[in-house]
Amino acid sequence: MHDHDHGRDPFDRRHFLRLAGLGGVVFASGLAGCATRAATTREFHFVQLSDTHWGFEGPAVNPEARTTLPRAVAAVNALPDPPDFIVFTGDLTHTTDDPQERRRRMREFKAIVADLKVRDVRFMPGEHDASLDQGAAFQELFGPTRFSFDHEGVHFVAIDNVSDPTARVGEEQRAWLASDLARLDRGAPIVVLTHRPLFDLAPQWDWATRDGADVVATLMPYENVTVFYGHIHQEHHHMTGHIAHHAATSLIFPLPAPGSQPKRTPIPWDAAQPFRGLGFREIERHDAATTAAVAGSAAFGIEQYPLGRA
Ligand SMILES: [Zn+2]
């Protein structure tokens, strides 16, 4: 059961690590016991999994490609405090030119993740799923490539920056985004979920969205926006103005640091440290008191769950 409001120190080890990981300055002293909890925001958490690339084959990179996704499903099912919901932020399957094979991979992926105990699971495409057919197979099997929903007072919006093979969100979708946000207060908590980074992280590696600056401009009037994305197969944290962008690890192979070498080649499998660099994360919505108490910090904490044991 979720009982975040009682009997739990808001500055336990997890919070501290996660807040520190976001680069904010954490002043824990003087906070214990003084936080007057606002009744308006309940703490909750969800799980983000990304870049599972079902169908990938490459023994030097991941000889356990057939077991990695089932392992992740089992690890999520074993979480002591189940998430409210789960989101997959794209590249569910590895790309293939064959439309039938693409659908077969998607059906296999669906069958594996059907074992997740949490039933509220949301799927987004990556360019591996969607760019060769503009999202047709994905939509057949998983539904819309963009959507929004509300959970516990937080507005979530999933943006598709992969179905267009030129890596654009596009004017039409930006208009949809603007109208989706228009009914919100400027201070409303907003979570953006997307696949590619919305800023120019490493455009030479396709780690950018062509019209990402326009998307960020649409988001900028809102004071409380956090972006969670995938695609780059590693953790990464970046700010555009007041908007935080957090990249997730992959569940197939890690990639090198942005622009750190000429080619974007996967980091090879290390038999001494199997599954190194692979994992998923839990994202926790802090309650209003915690958010207010930790000046300048994000309203969300991140806890990383590696698949391999370090
Ligand atoms: Zn991708």
Residues whose N, C-alpha, C, O or C-beta is under 5 A from the ligand:
A	BS01	ZN	D91 G126 E127 H231
